[in-house]
Amino acid sequence: MNSRAPIVIVSGLPRSGTSMAMQMLYAGGMPVMTDAIRTADADNPHGYLEFERVKQLKTDKSWLNDAAGKAVKIIHLLLMELPSDHEYRVIFLRRNLKEVVQSQSVMLQRSGRKGAAMPPERLIALFEGQLKAIDAWLAARANFKVLQLDHADFIANAAQQAMSMNAFLGGTLNESAMVKAVDPSLYRNKL
């Protein structure tokens, strides 16, 4: 391991609030890795803040050297592709799995795409298994520090979540700007 700044990873299941967390970090003054290829839409009107090369993480890790000291969004299933020669600070977003499935279904319908032909209960069980495997994998790695946050808590108390994220990342972010990046009106698929 070397002395580069840690790479900040925002991760979680799809529709778990990862874009919101990225927007908060960006508003708070953290540099983010984004290429603006995926633009804002009705499902995410403030934008996704994604970096397209993340999708090729299995075969292309060359961009990781440029990610030191920056935040990048990585879907939960790709975390296990991250090499051990970097330090990582992972902000992992959790959300009620019924809300995740409902939000994903609404997004797919709106875009005219079809999702997996799987009943919601089976999809929830699949997600539960994936999350359990990711948690175990992360816990076994000394170069990963993880902060688990819940989507609903961002809506209920954005200031507390901003404070937690800022403390986890060293205390240099603008917490009031982070709080302003949270848009409670976008919490549309809730139980």
N, C-alpha and C positions, 0 to 999 in steps of 0.2 A: 504494500500500500504506500501511496506517496502523500505529500502534504498539500495537494490541491484542495480547494474549497469543496465541500460536499455538494453533490447534485441533489436538488430538491425535487422530489417526485410527488405529484398529486395523482392519486389512484383511487380506484373503487370500481364497482359495477357500473355499467352504462346507466345513465339517468339517476346517479346517486349524488350529484352536486359537485362533480369535479370541475366543471366549467366555472361555477360560482366561486369555488376555492381559488382557482387560477386568477379570476378577475379580482378577487380580494388581494391576492399577493401582488399582482401587477399594480393595483391602485395604491397599495402600501409601499411601493418603491422597489420591489424585487424585479430584477430582469427576468423575463420569461422567454422560453424558446417557442416561437410560433412562426409560421410561414404564411398565415392568413389565407391558405388555400380553402379551408372549410369556413365559409362565411356565416354570419348570423342568419337565422331563419325564424319561423314562427315557433319552433320548439325551443330555441335558444336565442332570443332577440338581442342579447348582449354579446353574442359570439361564443365560440368554442375554445379559442386560444390553444389550438392543437398544432403539432409539428408532424407533418406527413411521414417523415423518415422513421418515426417511432414504429410505424406499422411493419417495417422491415428489420426490426431489432434482432430477429433470429439470425439474419445474414449480414447485417450492416450495423456495427457498433462504433464505427469511426467517428460519428458525430458526438459521442459521449464526452470526448475531451473538451469540446466547446461548451458543454453543459455545466461545467463546474461553476458553482455560485449562482446558478440560474434555476428557475422552476420549469419543469416540463411535465406534461400530462401523459401518463402511461396507463393503459387499461390493465386491470388486475391480472389478467392471464399472461401478460408479457413481463411482469415483474421478475419471473423466474429466469428470464433471458438476460438479465443484467449481470455483467461480469463482476468478479470479486475484487478487481483491482481499483475500485473507486469506493468512496464513502458516500452513503445516501442518507437523506432525511426524507422519510416517506410520510406524507399526510394522507391517511387512508380514510375515505368517506364511506360511511355506512348509511343505509336507508332501509326503512321497512320494505321487506322484499315484495309484499303485495303491491306497494306503491311503485316500486321499480318496474314490476311486470306491467302494471297498468299504464305507467308513463311511457314505457317502451312500446306498448301496443298502440297507444294514441299517436305516438310519433310515426310509427310504421304506417298506420292508416292514413295519416295526413300526407305522407310522402308517396302513397300509392304502392309501397313495397310490402312484401309478405314476410312475416317473421317465421320462426321455426314452428312447424306444425306440432306443437306440443301443448298439452293442457297447462294452464297456469300453475297448478299444484306440482306438476313434474318439473317445470322450469324453476320454480322456487326451490325444490329439492336439489336440483342441479346446481343452482347458485349457492345454496348452503354448503354443498360438498366442495365447491371451488373455493369458497371463502375459508373453510376449515383448512384446506390444503395450503392456501396462501399464508394464512396465519402461522401454521407450523413451519413453513419454509422460511418466512421472515424471522421468526423467533430463533431459528438455528443459525442465523448469520450475524456475526459481530459488526460487520461494516454497514448494517442497516439499523437505523434508529427510526421507530415508528410512533406516530401520533394518530390515534384512532379518534375520529370525530363523527358525530351523527348529524345527518341532514336536517332533521327536525330542530335540533338545537341552534342551527344557524338562523332559522326563522324566529325561534323563541327568544334568543339572546345572542345576536350577532356580535355584540361587544365582547362577550365572554369568549366566543370562538376566535375572534381576532386576537385577543390577549393570549389565548392558548397557542395559536399558530406563531405569533410573534415571539413568545418566550421559547418555544421549541426551536425556532430558527435563529436565536441569538439576540433578540430584542431591538433590532434596528429599524423595524418597519413602522409606518405611520398607521396606527390602529384606527384612528377616526376616519381616515380615507378608506381603510379596509371595510369598515362597517357600512359606509355609504355605498359600497359596491354591491351590497346584498339587496336584492329586489324581492320582497316578500310576495308581491303580486304574481310572481312566476311559480309559486308553490301551488300548482293547479291540480295535480293528481295526488290527492291525499285521501286517506281513509276517514 
